[in-house]
């Protein structure tokens, strides 16, 4: 099985993988997954997990002071 290529994650992407989410949030794996799950942004396609960037941005805007 071929490994997916590594690309830089940007806010303009519709979805990112978990490594991209960590990069966007500047957070570790557990924190990134916790934020993504709390935002309801998890998308599962087969065995692959993607995160909806717009939902995460909206969630972070709502919880920020």
N, C-alpha and C positions, 0 to 999 in steps of 0.2 A: 504494500500500500504506500502510495506517495504521500509525503508530508505536505501540508498546505504551505505555500510560500509566506515568508514574513513580509509584511507591509507596514508602513507607518500608519497609525490611526489618527484620523483628524475628526473634528467636530462635524465636518460636512458629510461624513459617511452615514448611511442609514443604519447600518449595524456594524458591530465589531465583535471579534472573538474575545475570550476572557483576557488574553494577554493585551489586546488593544484596549480593553476596558481599564485594566490596571494602568496602562500608559496614560490614558485620558484623565483618570482620577488621581494619578500620582500616588497610588495606594498599593498595598500588597494584595495577594490573592484573596485571603478571607474577607477583607474589608470591601474589595471590589465586588465580590459575589454577594455580600450582605446588602450593599447599596443597590445592586442590580435587582436582587430578589425583592427588596422592599419597594422598589419602583414598579415592580410588575413588568419588567422589561425582558425577561428571559424568553428566548425563542429556541426551540429544539427542532433540528432538522436531522433526522436519523440519529446518529451519535454525536453530531456536532452541536455545540451550544453557541448561540449568538445573542447579542444584547442590543436592544433598540435604544439608540443614542438619544433620540428626541424625548422618550419617556424618562430617561435618566436625567436629562437636563431639566425637564419640567419638575421632577421630584426634588432635585437639588435646589431649584428656585423656590419651591414651596417650603422646604424645611429650613432655608437660610434665614437668618435674622435681618 
